[in-house]
Amino acid sequence: MFSINENFLKLPGSYLFSEIAARVSAYRKAYPDKEIIRLGIGDVTQPLAPEIIKELHAAVDEMGNSKTFRGYAPDLGYAFLRGAIADQDYRQRGCDISAEEIFISDGAKCDSGNIQEIFGTDNIIAVCDPVYPVYVDTNVMAGRTGDYDPESGTFSGVIYMPCTKENGFVPEFPDRDPDIIYLCVPNNPTGTTLTIDQIQKWVDYANEIGAVIIYDAAYEAYITEDDVPHTIYQCRGARNCAIELRSFSKNAGFTGLRLGFTVVPKDIKAGETSLHSLWARRHGTKYNGAPYIVQRAGLACYTPEGRTQIREQVAYYMRNAGIIKEGLKGAGYEVFGGVNAPYIWLKTPGKMNSWEFFDYLLHKANIVGTPGSGFGPSGEGYFRLTAFGTFENTCKAMDRIRTLG
Ligand SMILES: Cc1ncc(COP(=O)(O)O)c(C=O)c1O
């Protein structure tokens, strides 16, 4: 008789987005003629840039020709894409990262969930609170945590590092040493970021205690301020302790196309064993490579025209972010983020908790956002709006909020 991986039973279920869907659908049923604006889920709305579409078409045509047809992609990614990434995302920023240290994948969600497989099950993880839920849930599945406590909204055995307005959303070093530290910079959900000096301190700390940093830079393209690094490898010593995750989802609209990559420097070692060799082994065994046509589309993001076009798309969303931020501020809200990230994190007014504010906004302004408490206990009393809507809807949403009074 088979048995199951009981660790899965520790997970409380993905309450957040199913509860949002249920409340929105109940509201729709009751008020079918109301026009709802969705500024909740972090999905893009703009179509793929023309250069990307051009490259996709060309690659599709190649697949229909016996001379240029491609079968399985190399497990770790095509050299043309790994080379472009190493060159433009790293070497041109003065970072010593080679193409061999880049592993192409179908996105940062899978990589951020899978990367824990190469670590011992007794490793202690540290996460920011609030947090992108994938980091914790995948460690729960792997048995690296204790049970969930519904009272505190936390798993035992996990180090939570609160990030609130009181500490400027900057995680503090925990009072016991973790083995794996997850950092998401710029941050989802708070939309805030860390400066290069702040990240350097985490790199020094990780090297001192022998920990690894899993650095999720899915929102790198949204950085506007000079003191925010575009990669953790701009910090001294990061080659010895940091794995970086990147995605094409938010910089180039690949949420439906699927492409990402992970950088594992060869210098991160446990004794004689490099994490690079373990991740290569894992990737080669469990993954058969991102599709050729999608990797060609990824390459389009590194051509001069493609770069310009995807930058314009990011600017479109950041204009929305500015409108939301200023609109909320004008309406008297306390607002964070939205400068180096497409997320705006606001303090719920008065004594309203995150879900109460969700209902308030849905009923009074027909706007859907995401309750901060869904990302962790320190998210209670906060709310997330995203800049990924259309410009028109974003402006309309802010007009509605302004007239709420
Ligand atoms: C912090 C963070 N990492 C990773 C992802 C997933 O990226 P991808 O679409 O590449 O899987 C997201 C998506 O919302 C995210 O917010």
The ligand as an ORCA input file, in Angstrom:
! r2SCAN-3c Opt
* xyz 0 1
  C       9.120     37.157     -6.405
  C       8.700     36.346     -7.561
  N       9.503     35.374     -7.995
  C       9.153     34.610     -9.023
  C       7.953     34.796     -9.672
  C       7.560     33.882    -10.785
  O       8.147     34.219    -11.970
  P       7.956     33.335    -13.280
  O       6.757     33.860    -14.004
  O       9.237     33.498    -14.011
  O       7.746     31.918    -12.859
  C       7.088     35.785     -9.272
  C       5.798     35.966     -9.951
  O       4.910     36.667     -9.577
  C       7.474     36.590     -8.173
  O       6.671     37.547     -7.728
*
